[in-house]
């Protein structure tokens, strides 16, 4: 039996494009002598469709696509993910399903059993869990067909009370197929391999795993589809961050011999590999956000700092230098090197840059406001006025020329509220809002890996918002190398203050940082979607009350 994995980039609700892409790869499979071609979870409608699933018209279009796909499956079988209607009145109205097509008809439908509703997942909002287990017969073999999370619950701390493979193994399947929608985070590829390794080696069955490749708003799907033999060794792995299509002989997979994973360290990634992946993920996230939304051009403010420099470089790589405009917006506090560094950055990238000074506008606005400030001393208000004027300038250019404004705030700043609402926190997409400041520097070094793209002065000068004389970020915040460690412990690992302090951090510093995180939730609630590259990004995967008292 020859089995193909079709790792494709789908577009939520774009039924015509998705269906044609599936049918094209069914025909390709037929031409290459494939017996069975496998597509990812919810491939027909794209993942995650969210509340589109509540529209009858949306489901009707899914069903129409299924009919078209079935007709294409003559001479080749296919497995395709799509929602199906629950015929029973009890439970949710839909199942998250895998269709098995053969000879032009739907031969069998398998429903997803384990429905995640943690982090970015909320499948139990829409779907009814499966309760019936039956292998799929094909060419004299029995397939244990599963959907993403159905193979995921392998750790000692179980989330679910039943496990699909424990049911299916009783029917003596010959191999496992898992169709998935598994989003990217920094070391998730290793975690996926660990899960699939434990599954294959425990049940002594080969595993064929297929994932999406592409971005859907903040979620990035990195591909990495793979085939494992019965010992849990990877015998082939598809590309990352791009579409890929490969086919495999089942007998070869069963007999292929590779060095087994001997320890958990085999599933750990080298830091340089992690940075490379984050870079590729952000490029894909920008590119797909623009393509799928029908946008072409991006604009951003170039401050001469590391954050805007990295976002500018990423945007140019994703969209092309002709489609990205950097805008320098100097005030009386802007240093000469900020302008010079930005110009040099643009020259290195063959990018476009313009200068729009803001000081006259700042003076005019403050002249209007000062009579109403009641002689209160100048301070944060005047700093925020500058940031908001910059946002007005950028949005005006965005509106006039059809650009989408890219937000350049990093995760460290967003965590503690070091940013101005309706100022430097505005934008249509937050590119590095899930990247801590220390990691931003690592990204910059990766961008410079072959030649100097980001000028050295940007990498070495002290970070500053340049909103008052001689301002430094360290005037308001702990040093980033300390701040980021505390933030990681609290946000990603969900450690409490006592646990963090026990690691050697100063108690007053920890309490201050955690208070800043929790009291600035209202700011993050109003920010643009953040490209997710860590296991706990701001947005749909981290839901916190704005008015909570905890640690505030």
N, C-alpha and C positions, 0 to 999 in steps of 0.2 A: 504494500500500500504506500502510495506517495502522498504526503501531506504537506500543504503549503500554509505558511503564516503570512497574512496580509496586514502589515503594520502601517496603518494609513492615518492621515490627518483629516478628521471630519469637522464639519461646521454645524453647530447646533441649529436645528430647524431648517437647514438648507437641504431639503429632501431631494431636490433634483440633482444637485452636485453629489451628495452622498450616495444616492442610488446609482448614478452613472459610474461613480468611482468603484463601487462594489461590483457592478456588472462587468466593468472593464477588467477587473482582476479575476473574475470568474472565467471570462473568455481567455485571459492570459493563462490561467491555470489549465484550461482545457487544451490550449495549444501546446503547453509544455508537458502534457501527459500526466497531470496531477489528478489524483482520485478524489481528494477532499481538500478544500481551501477554507481556512478559518479566519474570521474577522473579529474585531474586538467587541467588548460589551457596549450595548446601546449604539452600535455603529450607525444604524439607520437614521437616528434622530440626533446623534451627537451627545456627548457627556460633559457636564451634567445639564439636563434639560430643565431642571427645577420646576417651577410652577407652570411652565408650558404643558406639563403632563396633566394639568387640571382642565385643559381645553379639549373638548370633544373633537374639534376640527384637527387639532394637532395629532391626536391618536388616529383619526381617520386617514390622515396623510401617511402616518407610519404604516397602516394596514395596506394602503395603496402601493407603497414602496415594496412591501413584502410580496405582494402579488407579482410585481414586475421582476423582482429578484428570483422568485420561484421559477418563473418561466425561462429564465436564463440558465437554470441548472439542469441542462440536458447534456449528458456525457460527463458530468462532473458534479459532485456533491459539495455542499457548502454549509457552514455554520455561521450564523449572523446574529448579533445581539440587537434586540428591539423590545419595546414594551408590549405587553399583551393585556387584553381585558380579562379581568376575573369574572367568570360566568356566574359565580355564586354571589348572593346578596350579602353574605357575611364577609367581614374583613374589608381591606382596602380594595379599590376598584381596579387596580392594575397589578401585574407581575413584572418584574425585571427578568427578561427571558432570553434564551438562546434558541433560535430556530435551526432545525436541521432539515435541509432541502435535498431532495434526490428525485431524479426523473421528472423534474418540472413541478413537483408538488411539495407541500410541507409534510414531511414524514413524522416529525416528532418535535415537541416543544418542551424544553427543560427550563424550569423556573429557578431563580436564585433563592437560596435558603437563608443565608446569613446577610442581613441588611444593616450595614454600618450607619450609625447616626452619631458619630463623634468627629471632632475636628471639622474638616470641610465637608464631611459626608452627612446627608440627611435623608437616606433612602427610605427609612421607615415612615417618613411623612407621606410617601406616595405609594409604596409597594406593599403587597401582602407576601409574607415569607412562604416558601415552598414547604409542603409537608409530604410529598410523594416522591419516591426515589426509584428511578429506572434507568439502566444503562441504555445507550443508543447502539443498536446493532447496525453494522456496516461491513460489507465484504467479508463476512465470516468472523468478524472481530466484535468485541464489545467495548464501547467508549464510555469512560466515566467522565461525563460532560459537566463541568462546574463553571461558576461565574465568580471571578475575582475573590471576594471575601470568603467564599466557600472553602478556599484552601488556606485562608490566612490565620485562622484561630488555632495556632499550633503551640503557643507559649504556655507555660505552666499556669499563668493567671488567665483562665479562660473567660471570654466575654459571653459565650453562648452555651446553651444547654444541650445542643445536638450538633453533630458534625457530619456533613454530607458524605464524606469519603468513608466513614465508618459504616454507613448504610450501603453505599455503592460497592464497597469491596466484597460484600457478601455475595454479590452477583458475579464475582470473578472477572472483572474487566481486564482488558489487555493493555490499556494505557489510559492516561488522563489528558484531557484537553481543558485548559482554563482560559476563558476569554475575560479580559480585564480592562478596567479604566483606572490605572494606578498612577496618581499624579507625582510629579517630581518633588523631592526635597534633597538636601545636600548628599546624604548617604543612604537614600532610600533604595538605590539599586542593589547595594550589598544586603540590605534587609530583605528585599524581595528574593534574592538568591538564597538567603538563609532559610526563608519560609518554604520555598519550593524544594530546596535540598532536603529539608526535614520531611516534607510530604513524600517525595519520590523514594527516599531511602527507607522510610517507615513502611510504606505500602509496597515497596519493591516493584514500582511501575514507572515507565517512562512518562515524562510530562512535556506537553506542548503548550507553551504559554504565549499569548499574544496580547499586546498592549497598544493603546493609542500613541500617536506621535503628533504633537501639536499643542497649541495653547488655546484655552477658552477663558477669556478675560484674565482673572488672576491665576488660574490653575494652568500649569505647564505639564504636559505629558511627554515623557522623555523616551518613549519606545523601549528599547532594551528587551524586546521579545526574545524568547530563548527556548531551547530544547535541552532537556536533561535525560540521561539514561536512568535505568532502574536503581542505580547506586547513588543517584543525586549529583552526578557530575555533569557540568555543562558541556555538551558536545557541539553546540553552535549557539551563537548570540547575534541577533540582528543589531543594526546600527542604532545609535542614540541620536535623538533630536532631529530625526528626519524620517521620511517614509522609507520603508524597505519591504521587500518581498522575496522569500526564499522557500524552497521546498526540500523535503527530506524523505528518504526511504525509511519506513518503519523498521524493517529488519536491520538496517545499518545502525539506527539509533539504539536498538536493543543490544547490539553487540559491540558498539563503540566503547573503547577503553581510554579513559583519561585519568590523570592524577586526581585522586579524591580530595575533597576538602578535609584537611586533617584537624583543623582547629577553627575556633571562632574568628581568629585573626585573619583567616582567609576571606572573611566578609567585610573587612575594614578597608577603607580607602585612604590612600596617601593624600596629604594636604594639597599637593600640587594638582592631583587629579580632581579633588573637590573644587578647587578654584576654577579649573578648566570647565567643569560641568556647570558651575554657577554662571560663568561667562556665557556658555552656550545656551543655557536655559533663558537667561535674560534677553539674549539676541532673539531667540525664538518667540519669547513672550511679547517683545515689542513688535516684531514682524507680523505675527499672527493677529495681534490686537488691531493693527492698522489694516491689514488685508481683509480680515473678516468684518470689520466695521465699515469698510469702504473708504478709509482714509489713506492719504498718500504722503502728507508732509507734516513734519514735527517742528516745534519751536521750543526753546528753553532759554532761561536766563543763564548767562555765563558770568560767574562772579570772580573767576580767577582761583577758586578753591577746588579741592579734590573731588567733591561730590558732583558738581556740575561738569567738571572735566570728564569724569568717568561716564556720566550719563550721555554727554555729547559724543564721546567715542563709541559707546554702545549703539546709540541711535544711528550714527553714520554707518556703522557696520551693518545694522539691520535694514536700513532704509536707503542708503546711498547718500553721498555728500550733497548731491543736488536737491535732496528732499529734507534737509535739516538746516534750520536757521538758528544760530546762536546770537543772543542779544546781550550786549554789555550795557549795564544800566548804572553807571557810576554816580555817586553822590560826593559831597565834600569830604566824606570819610574814606572814600575808596583810594587805595594806594596805587601808585603808578605801576607797580609790578603786577597788580591784579589785571589791569588792562593789557599790559605787555604779555603776560603769561597766557591770557585768553587768545590774543592775536597769534602767538606762536603755536598754541594748540590747534587753532583753526588751520594755520599754514601746514602743520604736520599732517593733518587729515584731509587736506584739500577741501576744507569745509568753508561754509559761508558764515560771516559774522558781521553784525552792524552795531553801532554805538548809539544809544539813546540816553543822554544825560538826564537825570531826574531832579537835580538840585533846584532849578527854577520852579518846578511844580511843587516840590516840597515846601519851598519858601512861600509860595502863593497859598497853599493849603493851610500852613501854620499861621499865616497872617489872618486868614479867615477864622481860624479856631481860637487863636490866643485870647481874644476878648472873652471867650467862654470858658477858658481854662482857669479863671479866677486866680491868676498869679501863682498857681501851684508850680513847683520846680520841674524843670525838664527831666525826662527819664524814659521809661519804657514806652510810654505813649508815643513820643517823638520817634523812637526807634521803629515802632510798628507802623507808623505813618509811612516811613521810607519803604518798608517791605510791601505794604499794600499798594503804594503808588507803582512800584515795580510790577506787581501783579496786574494792575490796571493797564499798564503799558503793554505787557505781554499779551493779555487777553484782547486788547484792541487790535494788535497785529494779527493775533490768531483769528479773530472774527473777520477782519478785512481781507486776509489772504487765504483763509481756509486751512490754517495750521491747527494741529492739536498740541496743546501745551503739555510738555512732560514735566512732572514734578521731580525735584532732585533731592528731597529730604531723605536722609538715611534712617535706619531703624533705631539707632541710638538716640537721635534727636526726636524722632516720633515717640519713642518710649517715654521720655521725660518731659515732653511738651516744649522742647527747645525749638520753637518755630511759631510763625505768626499766622493765625487763621485769616483766610482771605488775602494772605500775602504769599510768603514763600511756601505755604502748605497747599496752595491751589494747583490745579492741573487736571488733565483728563486721564492720566495714567501715572502711578507712582512706580518708577523703575527700580529704585534701590531701597524702597521702604521696608524691605525684609532683609537688608544687608547692614550689619553693624559697621560702625565707623572703622574699626580695625580691619574688618574684612574688605571695606572699600579700598583701603590702601593696598591690600593684597590683589584686588582686582586691577588696580592701576599698574602694579608691578607686572601682572600677567599681560595686560595690554601692551606694556613696554618690553615684552619678553624678547622680541627680535630687533627692535629699534626704539629710539625715544619718540613716543607719540605724545604722552603727557609730559610737559616740561618738568625737569628735575626740581625747579623751584617750587612748583605746586606740591610736589611730594614732600618737601623738607620744611616748608614754612609752617608756622603754627596756625591751626584752623581759627578763622575769625569770621564773624558775620559782618564786620566793618559797618556797624550802625552807630558807633560812637568812637571818639579818639582812642587809638591804641587798644581796641577791644580784642580779647581772645576768648575762645570758647571756654577755656579753663577758668576764666573769671566767674562763670556761672555753673560750670559742671565739673565733676571729678575728671581726672585724666581718663581718656577713653579706654586705655588698656585695663584699667580697674573697673570703670563704669560698665564696659561690655561684659566682663566676667560676672558681675552681680546681676545684670539684666538677663544674661543667659540662664543663670541659675533660677531666677524668678519666672521668666516668661516661658522658656523652653522646657525646663525641668520642673516647674511649679513648686519650687522649694520655698518654705516659709522663712521669715527673718531669722529665727533661732537657728535653723539649719544652715543658712548662709553665713551667719556670724561664726558658727562653729568651725567653718572652713578657714577662719583666720582674718576675715574682713572686719573692719572697724564697725562697731554697732551703730554709732550715730550716722555713719555714712550709709550703711545698709538701710536703716529706717528712713533716711532722707530720700534715697533713690526710690524705694518702694512707694513712698508717699507720692513722689512726683509721677510715677507710673500710673497710680490709681486715680489721682486727681486730674489727670489730663486725658482721661478716656473720652470726654466730651469733644476734645479736639480731633482725636483719631476717628471718631464717629462721622466726622464731616470731611474726611480726606478722600482722595481718589482711590480706585481699586489698586491694590498693591500686588505686584508680581510675587508669587509665593516660591521661595527657594529654601526655606527652613521648615522643620516639622510643626512650627507654631508661628504662623504669620499673623499680622493684624488683618482683620477682615472677617470673613465668614467662619474661619476656623478658630477664632478667639472671641468669645461672646461674654462681655463683662457689663455689669450695670453701670450707668453713668453716675447715679446718685448713691452708690454704695459707700458705706462708712469703713469697710475693712481696710486696715493699714493706711488710712488717709487722715 
